């Protein structure tokens, strides 16, 4: 079953990459000790170095302890077919046996956003139209780069902003306060890590996707987050899907449904033109 799912994912990515007209490109954005951390980039078929295209930077999920940048390969390749540059980030996860907070994860996330913005010209990207995206712990990292100050890599050039200009979040872990997921790792330091505790008028426009059967992130967390964003005068769309659990966006019908809504959101910002090129599948029947 795992092999079949992997082959299906590879087939889907290759098909979308083929439609985008270019294979995935890989480059190093950071050297962490003896490890070179990579960005995986999908570009549109008509991409040119002189372009100034919007970009979406994806962070994979996995509880800060696992996961792979392949998770968002289909979404990244799809957005390349729509004229955006898709960027998937490899970041360090918390080592096995370490019960501490995700310091290396958030450091790498900020480093990656800074790299993309600092190298926007050579990547054919508009440095003022970079979206942060991710699922679960990856959603936390995307939101962290946008909202939470501090915990930068000491080697980063802090004159380059790590804040994305929009957020596309899939069941994100964005509240690490008492009683919420992730609090066990961050403990009393939760305000240093929790995006929900740093909402301000400077937050970017945001769209969030969550299932109402998610056992890690209750709908109330999203409702409170959206209310605080709107109170701050920031646009925040909340999409809640019935009968959907954690990680629901990784497979259809929710993979396509959430991607269509993400497309519409970015189009509403003026980053895309035309309608989504995906067809919405039928929702599952109620239990």
TORSEZA-164573 format. One record per residue (C-alpha): x, y, z; residue in three letters. Coordinates in steps of 0.5 Angstrom, whole numbers. Layout:
BEGIN
<rec><x>X</x><y>Y</y><z>Z</z><residuo>ALA</residuo></rec>
...
***
This chain:
BEGIN
<rec><x>0</x><y>0</y><z>0</z><residuo>UNK</residuo></rec>
<rec><x>6</x><y>5</y><z>2</z><residuo>UNK</residuo></rec>
<rec><x>9</x><y>3</y><z>-5</z><residuo>UNK</residuo></rec>
<rec><x>3</x><y>4</y><z>-9</z><residuo>UNK</residuo></rec>
<rec><x>2</x><y>11</y><z>-5</z><residuo>UNK</residuo></rec>
<rec><x>9</x><y>13</y><z>-7</z><residuo>UNK</residuo></rec>
<rec><x>9</x><y>11</y><z>-14</z><residuo>UNK</residuo></rec>
<rec><x>2</x><y>15</y><z>-15</z><residuo>UNK</residuo></rec>
<rec><x>5</x><y>21</y><z>-12</z><residuo>UNK</residuo></rec>
<rec><x>11</x><y>21</y><z>-16</z><residuo>UNK</residuo></rec>
<rec><x>7</x><y>20</y><z>-22</z><residuo>UNK</residuo></rec>
<rec><x>2</x><y>26</y><z>-21</z><residuo>UNK</residuo></rec>
<rec><x>9</x><y>30</y><z>-19</z><residuo>UNK</residuo></rec>
<rec><x>12</x><y>28</y><z>-26</z><residuo>UNK</residuo></rec>
<rec><x>5</x><y>29</y><z>-30</z><residuo>UNK</residuo></rec>
<rec><x>5</x><y>36</y><z>-27</z><residuo>UNK</residuo></rec>
<rec><x>12</x><y>38</y><z>-28</z><residuo>UNK</residuo></rec>
<rec><x>11</x><y>36</y><z>-35</z><residuo>UNK</residuo></rec>
<rec><x>6</x><y>40</y><z>-36</z><residuo>UNK</residuo></rec>
<rec><x>10</x><y>46</y><z>-32</z><residuo>UNK</residuo></rec>
<rec><x>15</x><y>45</y><z>-38</z><residuo>UNK</residuo></rec>
<rec><x>21</x><y>44</y><z>-33</z><residuo>UNK</residuo></rec>
<rec><x>24</x><y>39</y><z>-28</z><residuo>UNK</residuo></rec>
<rec><x>25</x><y>40</y><z>-21</z><residuo>UNK</residuo></rec>
<rec><x>31</x><y>45</y><z>-20</z><residuo>UNK</residuo></rec>
<rec><x>35</x><y>44</y><z>-13</z><residuo>UNK</residuo></rec>
<rec><x>40</x><y>49</y><z>-10</z><residuo>UNK</residuo></rec>
<rec><x>43</x><y>50</y><z>-3</z><residuo>UNK</residuo></rec>
<rec><x>40</x><y>55</y><z>1</z><residuo>UNK</residuo></rec>
<rec><x>44</x><y>54</y><z>8</z><residuo>UNK</residuo></rec>
<rec><x>50</x><y>50</y><z>10</z><residuo>UNK</residuo></rec>
<rec><x>48</x><y>47</y><z>17</z><residuo>UNK</residuo></rec>
<rec><x>54</x><y>44</y><z>20</z><residuo>UNK</residuo></rec>
<rec><x>56</x><y>39</y><z>15</z><residuo>UNK</residuo></rec>
<rec><x>49</x><y>39</y><z>12</z><residuo>UNK</residuo></rec>
<rec><x>47</x><y>43</y><z>6</z><residuo>UNK</residuo></rec>
<rec><x>40</x><y>44</y><z>6</z><residuo>UNK</residuo></rec>
<rec><x>36</x><y>44</y><z>0</z><residuo>UNK</residuo></rec>
<rec><x>30</x><y>48</y><z>-4</z><residuo>UNK</residuo></rec>
<rec><x>26</x><y>44</y><z>-9</z><residuo>UNK</residuo></rec>
<rec><x>24</x><y>49</y><z>-14</z><residuo>UNK</residuo></rec>
<rec><x>18</x><y>48</y><z>-20</z><residuo>UNK</residuo></rec>
<rec><x>18</x><y>54</y><z>-25</z><residuo>UNK</residuo></rec>
<rec><x>13</x><y>55</y><z>-30</z><residuo>UNK</residuo></rec>
<rec><x>14</x><y>53</y><z>-37</z><residuo>UNK</residuo></rec>
<rec><x>15</x><y>60</y><z>-40</z><residuo>UNK</residuo></rec>
<rec><x>19</x><y>62</y><z>-34</z><residuo>UNK</residuo></rec>
<rec><x>25</x><y>67</y><z>-35</z><residuo>UNK</residuo></rec>
<rec><x>31</x><y>70</y><z>-31</z><residuo>UNK</residuo></rec>
<rec><x>28</x><y>77</y><z>-32</z><residuo>UNK</residuo></rec>
<rec><x>21</x><y>75</y><z>-29</z><residuo>UNK</residuo></rec>
<rec><x>18</x><y>78</y><z>-23</z><residuo>UNK</residuo></rec>
<rec><x>13</x><y>72</y><z>-21</z><residuo>UNK</residuo></rec>
<rec><x>9</x><y>71</y><z>-15</z><residuo>UNK</residuo></rec>
<rec><x>12</x><y>65</y><z>-11</z><residuo>UNK</residuo></rec>
<rec><x>9</x><y>60</y><z>-6</z><residuo>UNK</residuo></rec>
<rec><x>14</x><y>57</y><z>-1</z><residuo>UNK</residuo></rec>
<rec><x>12</x><y>50</y><z>2</z><residuo>UNK</residuo></rec>
<rec><x>14</x><y>47</y><z>9</z><residuo>UNK</residuo></rec>
<rec><x>12</x><y>40</y><z>10</z><residuo>UNK</residuo></rec>
<rec><x>9</x><y>37</y><z>16</z><residuo>UNK</residuo></rec>
<rec><x>11</x><y>32</y><z>21</z><residuo>UNK</residuo></rec>
<rec><x>11</x><y>34</y><z>28</z><residuo>UNK</residuo></rec>
<rec><x>18</x><y>38</y><z>27</z><residuo>UNK</residuo></rec>
<rec><x>21</x><y>31</y><z>28</z><residuo>UNK</residuo></rec>
<rec><x>20</x><y>28</y><z>21</z><residuo>UNK</residuo></rec>
<rec><x>17</x><y>29</y><z>14</z><residuo>UNK</residuo></rec>
<rec><x>20</x><y>30</y><z>7</z><residuo>UNK</residuo></rec>
<rec><x>19</x><y>36</y><z>2</z><residuo>UNK</residuo></rec>
<rec><x>16</x><y>31</y><z>-3</z><residuo>UNK</residuo></rec>
<rec><x>9</x><y>32</y><z>1</z><residuo>UNK</residuo></rec>
<rec><x>8</x><y>39</y><z>-3</z><residuo>UNK</residuo></rec>
<rec><x>11</x><y>37</y><z>-9</z><residuo>UNK</residuo></rec>
<rec><x>4</x><y>36</y><z>-13</z><residuo>UNK</residuo></rec>
<rec><x>1</x><y>43</y><z>-10</z><residuo>UNK</residuo></rec>
<rec><x>8</x><y>46</y><z>-12</z><residuo>UNK</residuo></rec>
<rec><x>8</x><y>43</y><z>-19</z><residuo>UNK</residuo></rec>
<rec><x>1</x><y>45</y><z>-20</z><residuo>UNK</residuo></rec>
<rec><x>2</x><y>53</y><z>-18</z><residuo>UNK</residuo></rec>
<rec><x>8</x><y>52</y><z>-23</z><residuo>UNK</residuo></rec>
<rec><x>3</x><y>51</y><z>-29</z><residuo>UNK</residuo></rec>
<rec><x>-1</x><y>57</y><z>-26</z><residuo>UNK</residuo></rec>
<rec><x>5</x><y>61</y><z>-27</z><residuo>UNK</residuo></rec>
<rec><x>8</x><y>62</y><z>-20</z><residuo>UNK</residuo></rec>
<rec><x>14</x><y>59</y><z>-18</z><residuo>UNK</residuo></rec>
<rec><x>14</x><y>53</y><z>-13</z><residuo>UNK</residuo></rec>
<rec><x>19</x><y>53</y><z>-7</z><residuo>UNK</residuo></rec>
<rec><x>19</x><y>47</y><z>-3</z><residuo>UNK</residuo></rec>
<rec><x>24</x><y>47</y><z>3</z><residuo>UNK</residuo></rec>
<rec><x>28</x><y>42</y><z>7</z><residuo>UNK</residuo></rec>
<rec><x>29</x><y>44</y><z>14</z><residuo>UNK</residuo></rec>
<rec><x>32</x><y>40</y><z>20</z><residuo>UNK</residuo></rec>
<rec><x>28</x><y>36</y><z>24</z><residuo>UNK</residuo></rec>
<rec><x>28</x><y>35</y><z>32</z><residuo>UNK</residuo></rec>
<rec><x>33</x><y>30</y><z>33</z><residuo>UNK</residuo></rec>
<rec><x>31</x><y>23</y><z>36</z><residuo>UNK</residuo></rec>
<rec><x>31</x><y>23</y><z>43</z><residuo>UNK</residuo></rec>
<rec><x>31</x><y>31</y><z>44</z><residuo>UNK</residuo></rec>
<rec><x>24</x><y>33</y><z>48</z><residuo>UNK</residuo></rec>
<rec><x>26</x><y>40</y><z>47</z><residuo>UNK</residuo></rec>
<rec><x>23</x><y>46</y><z>43</z><residuo>UNK</residuo></rec>
<rec><x>23</x><y>46</y><z>35</z><residuo>UNK</residuo></rec>
<rec><x>29</x><y>51</y><z>35</z><residuo>UNK</residuo></rec>
<rec><x>33</x><y>49</y><z>29</z><residuo>UNK</residuo></rec>
<rec><x>26</x><y>48</y><z>25</z><residuo>UNK</residuo></rec>
<rec><x>24</x><y>55</y><z>26</z><residuo>UNK</residuo></rec>
<rec><x>31</x><y>58</y><z>25</z><residuo>UNK</residuo></rec>
<rec><x>31</x><y>54</y><z>18</z><residuo>UNK</residuo></rec>
<rec><x>24</x><y>56</y><z>16</z><residuo>UNK</residuo></rec>
<rec><x>26</x><y>64</y><z>17</z><residuo>UNK</residuo></rec>
<rec><x>33</x><y>62</y><z>13</z><residuo>UNK</residuo></rec>
<rec><x>29</x><y>59</y><z>7</z><residuo>UNK</residuo></rec>
<rec><x>25</x><y>65</y><z>7</z><residuo>UNK</residuo></rec>
<rec><x>30</x><y>70</y><z>7</z><residuo>UNK</residuo></rec>
<rec><x>34</x><y>66</y><z>2</z><residuo>UNK</residuo></rec>
<rec><x>28</x><y>66</y><z>-3</z><residuo>UNK</residuo></rec>
<rec><x>27</x><y>74</y><z>-2</z><residuo>UNK</residuo></rec>
<rec><x>35</x><y>76</y><z>-2</z><residuo>UNK</residuo></rec>
<rec><x>35</x><y>71</y><z>-9</z><residuo>UNK</residuo></rec>
<rec><x>29</x><y>73</y><z>-12</z><residuo>UNK</residuo></rec>
<rec><x>32</x><y>77</y><z>-18</z><residuo>UNK</residuo></rec>
<rec><x>36</x><y>70</y><z>-20</z><residuo>UNK</residuo></rec>
<rec><x>30</x><y>66</y><z>-19</z><residuo>UNK</residuo></rec>
<rec><x>25</x><y>70</y><z>-23</z><residuo>UNK</residuo></rec>
<rec><x>21</x><y>72</y><z>-17</z><residuo>UNK</residuo></rec>
<rec><x>17</x><y>78</y><z>-14</z><residuo>UNK</residuo></rec>
<rec><x>20</x><y>79</y><z>-7</z><residuo>UNK</residuo></rec>
<rec><x>14</x><y>83</y><z>-5</z><residuo>UNK</residuo></rec>
<rec><x>9</x><y>77</y><z>-7</z><residuo>UNK</residuo></rec>
<rec><x>12</x><y>71</y><z>-3</z><residuo>UNK</residuo></rec>
<rec><x>7</x><y>66</y><z>0</z><residuo>UNK</residuo></rec>
<rec><x>9</x><y>62</y><z>6</z><residuo>UNK</residuo></rec>
<rec><x>5</x><y>55</y><z>6</z><residuo>UNK</residuo></rec>
<rec><x>5</x><y>49</y><z>10</z><residuo>UNK</residuo></rec>
<rec><x>1</x><y>43</y><z>13</z><residuo>UNK</residuo></rec>
<rec><x>1</x><y>41</y><z>21</z><residuo>UNK</residuo></rec>
<rec><x>8</x><y>43</y><z>24</z><residuo>UNK</residuo></rec>
<rec><x>10</x><y>46</y><z>17</z><residuo>UNK</residuo></rec>
<rec><x>4</x><y>50</y><z>17</z><residuo>UNK</residuo></rec>
<rec><x>7</x><y>53</y><z>24</z><residuo>UNK</residuo></rec>
<rec><x>13</x><y>54</y><z>21</z><residuo>UNK</residuo></rec>
<rec><x>10</x><y>58</y><z>15</z><residuo>UNK</residuo></rec>
<rec><x>6</x><y>62</y><z>20</z><residuo>UNK</residuo></rec>
<rec><x>12</x><y>63</y><z>25</z><residuo>UNK</residuo></rec>
<rec><x>16</x><y>66</y><z>19</z><residuo>UNK</residuo></rec>
<rec><x>10</x><y>71</y><z>18</z><residuo>UNK</residuo></rec>
<rec><x>8</x><y>73</y><z>26</z><residuo>UNK</residuo></rec>
<rec><x>13</x><y>71</y><z>31</z><residuo>UNK</residuo></rec>
<rec><x>20</x><y>75</y><z>32</z><residuo>UNK</residuo></rec>
<rec><x>26</x><y>72</y><z>34</z><residuo>UNK</residuo></rec>
<rec><x>29</x><y>65</y><z>34</z><residuo>UNK</residuo></rec>
<rec><x>33</x><y>67</y><z>28</z><residuo>UNK</residuo></rec>
<rec><x>39</x><y>63</y><z>26</z><residuo>UNK</residuo></rec>
<rec><x>45</x><y>68</y><z>28</z><residuo>UNK</residuo></rec>
<rec><x>48</x><y>67</y><z>21</z><residuo>UNK</residuo></rec>
<rec><x>42</x><y>70</y><z>18</z><residuo>UNK</residuo></rec>
<rec><x>42</x><y>77</y><z>15</z><residuo>UNK</residuo></rec>
<rec><x>37</x><y>80</y><z>19</z><residuo>UNK</residuo></rec>
<rec><x>36</x><y>86</y><z>14</z><residuo>UNK</residuo></rec>
<rec><x>33</x><y>81</y><z>9</z><residuo>UNK</residuo></rec>
<rec><x>25</x><y>80</y><z>12</z><residuo>UNK</residuo></rec>
<rec><x>23</x><y>73</y><z>13</z><residuo>UNK</residuo></rec>
<rec><x>16</x><y>75</y><z>13</z><residuo>UNK</residuo></rec>
<rec><x>12</x><y>72</y><z>7</z><residuo>UNK</residuo></rec>
<rec><x>7</x><y>77</y><z>4</z><residuo>UNK</residuo></rec>
<rec><x>1</x><y>72</y><z>4</z><residuo>UNK</residuo></rec>
<rec><x>0</x><y>65</y><z>8</z><residuo>UNK</residuo></rec>
<rec><x>-4</x><y>59</y><z>6</z><residuo>UNK</residuo></rec>
<rec><x>-4</x><y>54</y><z>12</z><residuo>UNK</residuo></rec>
<rec><x>-7</x><y>47</y><z>12</z><residuo>UNK</residuo></rec>
<rec><x>-9</x><y>44</y><z>19</z><residuo>UNK</residuo></rec>
<rec><x>-3</x><y>49</y><z>22</z><residuo>UNK</residuo></rec>
<rec><x>0</x><y>48</y><z>29</z><residuo>UNK</residuo></rec>
<rec><x>-1</x><y>55</y><z>30</z><residuo>UNK</residuo></rec>
<rec><x>-3</x><y>55</y><z>37</z><residuo>UNK</residuo></rec>
<rec><x>2</x><y>52</y><z>42</z><residuo>UNK</residuo></rec>
<rec><x>-1</x><y>55</y><z>49</z><residuo>UNK</residuo></rec>
<rec><x>-3</x><y>51</y><z>55</z><residuo>UNK</residuo></rec>
<rec><x>-8</x><y>45</y><z>53</z><residuo>UNK</residuo></rec>
<rec><x>-6</x><y>46</y><z>45</z><residuo>UNK</residuo></rec>
<rec><x>-2</x><y>41</y><z>41</z><residuo>UNK</residuo></rec>
<rec><x>6</x><y>42</y><z>41</z><residuo>UNK</residuo></rec>
<rec><x>5</x><y>45</y><z>48</z><residuo>UNK</residuo></rec>
<rec><x>9</x><y>39</y><z>51</z><residuo>UNK</residuo></rec>
<rec><x>15</x><y>41</y><z>47</z><residuo>UNK</residuo></rec>
<rec><x>15</x><y>49</y><z>48</z><residuo>UNK</residuo></rec>
<rec><x>12</x><y>49</y><z>55</z><residuo>UNK</residuo></rec>
<rec><x>13</x><y>56</y><z>59</z><residuo>UNK</residuo></rec>
<rec><x>17</x><y>58</y><z>53</z><residuo>UNK</residuo></rec>
<rec><x>10</x><y>58</y><z>48</z><residuo>UNK</residuo></rec>
<rec><x>10</x><y>65</y><z>47</z><residuo>UNK</residuo></rec>
<rec><x>17</x><y>65</y><z>44</z><residuo>UNK</residuo></rec>
<rec><x>14</x><y>60</y><z>39</z><residuo>UNK</residuo></rec>
<rec><x>6</x><y>60</y><z>38</z><residuo>UNK</residuo></rec>
<rec><x>4</x><y>64</y><z>32</z><residuo>UNK</residuo></rec>
<rec><x>-3</x><y>65</y><z>35</z><residuo>UNK</residuo></rec>
<rec><x>0</x><y>69</y><z>41</z><residuo>UNK</residuo></rec>
<rec><x>3</x><y>74</y><z>36</z><residuo>UNK</residuo></rec>
<rec><x>-3</x><y>77</y><z>31</z><residuo>UNK</residuo></rec>
<rec><x>-2</x><y>84</y><z>29</z><residuo>UNK</residuo></rec>
<rec><x>-4</x><y>89</y><z>24</z><residuo>UNK</residuo></rec>
<rec><x>2</x><y>87</y><z>20</z><residuo>UNK</residuo></rec>
<rec><x>0</x><y>80</y><z>19</z><residuo>UNK</residuo></rec>
<rec><x>-1</x><y>78</y><z>12</z><residuo>UNK</residuo></rec>
<rec><x>-7</x><y>76</y><z>9</z><residuo>UNK</residuo></rec>
<rec><x>-9</x><y>69</y><z>10</z><residuo>UNK</residuo></rec>
<rec><x>-13</x><y>63</y><z>8</z><residuo>UNK</residuo></rec>
<rec><x>-13</x><y>56</y><z>13</z><residuo>UNK</residuo></rec>
<rec><x>-16</x><y>49</y><z>12</z><residuo>UNK</residuo></rec>
<rec><x>-18</x><y>45</y><z>17</z><residuo>UNK</residuo></rec>
<rec><x>-22</x><y>39</y><z>18</z><residuo>UNK</residuo></rec>
<rec><x>-28</x><y>38</y><z>23</z><residuo>UNK</residuo></rec>
<rec><x>-25</x><y>31</y><z>25</z><residuo>UNK</residuo></rec>
<rec><x>-18</x><y>34</y><z>27</z><residuo>UNK</residuo></rec>
<rec><x>-16</x><y>30</y><z>33</z><residuo>UNK</residuo></rec>
<rec><x>-10</x><y>35</y><z>34</z><residuo>UNK</residuo></rec>
<rec><x>-13</x><y>42</y><z>32</z><residuo>UNK</residuo></rec>
<rec><x>-20</x><y>43</y><z>34</z><residuo>UNK</residuo></rec>
<rec><x>-24</x><y>48</y><z>30</z><residuo>UNK</residuo></rec>
<rec><x>-25</x><y>53</y><z>36</z><residuo>UNK</residuo></rec>
<rec><x>-17</x><y>54</y><z>35</z><residuo>UNK</residuo></rec>
<rec><x>-18</x><y>56</y><z>28</z><residuo>UNK</residuo></rec>
<rec><x>-24</x><y>60</y><z>30</z><residuo>UNK</residuo></rec>
<rec><x>-21</x><y>64</y><z>35</z><residuo>UNK</residuo></rec>
<rec><x>-15</x><y>65</y><z>31</z><residuo>UNK</residuo></rec>
<rec><x>-19</x><y>68</y><z>25</z><residuo>UNK</residuo></rec>
<rec><x>-23</x><y>72</y><z>30</z><residuo>UNK</residuo></rec>
<rec><x>-16</x><y>75</y><z>33</z><residuo>UNK</residuo></rec>
<rec><x>-14</x><y>77</y><z>25</z><residuo>UNK</residuo></rec>
<rec><x>-20</x><y>80</y><z>24</z><residuo>UNK</residuo></rec>
<rec><x>-20</x><y>84</y><z>30</z><residuo>UNK</residuo></rec>
<rec><x>-13</x><y>86</y><z>28</z><residuo>UNK</residuo></rec>
<rec><x>-16</x><y>88</y><z>21</z><residuo>UNK</residuo></rec>
<rec><x>-12</x><y>83</y><z>17</z><residuo>UNK</residuo></rec>
<rec><x>-16</x><y>78</y><z>12</z><residuo>UNK</residuo></rec>
<rec><x>-17</x><y>71</y><z>15</z><residuo>UNK</residuo></rec>
<rec><x>-21</x><y>66</y><z>11</z><residuo>UNK</residuo></rec>
<rec><x>-23</x><y>60</y><z>15</z><residuo>UNK</residuo></rec>
<rec><x>-25</x><y>53</y><z>11</z><residuo>UNK</residuo></rec>
<rec><x>-27</x><y>48</y><z>15</z><residuo>UNK</residuo></rec>
<rec><x>-29</x><y>41</y><z>12</z><residuo>UNK</residuo></rec>
<rec><x>-34</x><y>36</y><z>15</z><residuo>UNK</residuo></rec>
<rec><x>-31</x><y>29</y><z>17</z><residuo>UNK</residuo></rec>
<rec><x>-24</x><y>31</y><z>15</z><residuo>UNK</residuo></rec>
<rec><x>-18</x><y>29</y><z>20</z><residuo>UNK</residuo></rec>
<rec><x>-11</x><y>31</y><z>21</z><residuo>UNK</residuo></rec>
<rec><x>-7</x><y>31</y><z>14</z><residuo>UNK</residuo></rec>
<rec><x>-14</x><y>31</y><z>10</z><residuo>UNK</residuo></rec>
<rec><x>-11</x><y>35</y><z>5</z><residuo>UNK</residuo></rec>
<rec><x>-6</x><y>30</y><z>3</z><residuo>UNK</residuo></rec>
<rec><x>-11</x><y>26</y><z>-1</z><residuo>UNK</residuo></rec>
<rec><x>-17</x><y>27</y><z>-5</z><residuo>UNK</residuo></rec>
<rec><x>-23</x><y>30</y><z>-5</z><residuo>UNK</residuo></rec>
<rec><x>-19</x><y>35</y><z>0</z><residuo>UNK</residuo></rec>
<rec><x>-13</x><y>35</y><z>-4</z><residuo>UNK</residuo></rec>
<rec><x>-16</x><y>38</y><z>-10</z><residuo>UNK</residuo></rec>
<rec><x>-22</x><y>42</y><z>-6</z><residuo>UNK</residuo></rec>
<rec><x>-16</x><y>46</y><z>-2</z><residuo>UNK</residuo></rec>
<rec><x>-12</x><y>47</y><z>-8</z><residuo>UNK</residuo></rec>
<rec><x>-18</x><y>50</y><z>-11</z><residuo>UNK</residuo></rec>
<rec><x>-19</x><y>55</y><z>-6</z><residuo>UNK</residuo></rec>
<rec><x>-12</x><y>56</y><z>-5</z><residuo>UNK</residuo></rec>
<rec><x>-12</x><y>58</y><z>-12</z><residuo>UNK</residuo></rec>
<rec><x>-18</x><y>63</y><z>-11</z><residuo>UNK</residuo></rec>
<rec><x>-15</x><y>66</y><z>-5</z><residuo>UNK</residuo></rec>
<rec><x>-8</x><y>68</y><z>-9</z><residuo>UNK</residuo></rec>
<rec><x>-12</x><y>70</y><z>-15</z><residuo>UNK</residuo></rec>
<rec><x>-16</x><y>75</y><z>-10</z><residuo>UNK</residuo></rec>
<rec><x>-9</x><y>78</y><z>-9</z><residuo>UNK</residuo></rec>
<rec><x>-8</x><y>79</y><z>-16</z><residuo>UNK</residuo></rec>
<rec><x>-2</x><y>74</y><z>-16</z><residuo>UNK</residuo></rec>
<rec><x>-6</x><y>69</y><z>-21</z><residuo>UNK</residuo></rec>
<rec><x>-11</x><y>70</y><z>-27</z><residuo>UNK</residuo></rec>
<rec><x>-17</x><y>66</y><z>-29</z><residuo>UNK</residuo></rec>
<rec><x>-20</x><y>60</y><z>-26</z><residuo>UNK</residuo></rec>
<rec><x>-17</x><y>54</y><z>-23</z><residuo>UNK</residuo></rec>
<rec><x>-15</x><y>49</y><z>-28</z><residuo>UNK</residuo></rec>
<rec><x>-17</x><y>43</y><z>-23</z><residuo>UNK</residuo></rec>
<rec><x>-24</x><y>40</y><z>-23</z><residuo>UNK</residuo></rec>
<rec><x>-27</x><y>39</y><z>-16</z><residuo>UNK</residuo></rec>
<rec><x>-29</x><y>32</y><z>-14</z><residuo>UNK</residuo></rec>
<rec><x>-35</x><y>30</y><z>-10</z><residuo>UNK</residuo></rec>
<rec><x>-35</x><y>31</y><z>-3</z><residuo>UNK</residuo></rec>
<rec><x>-36</x><y>24</y><z>1</z><residuo>UNK</residuo></rec>
<rec><x>-43</x><y>22</y><z>3</z><residuo>UNK</residuo></rec>
<rec><x>-44</x><y>24</y><z>10</z><residuo>UNK</residuo></rec>
<rec><x>-44</x><y>18</y><z>15</z><residuo>UNK</residuo></rec>
***
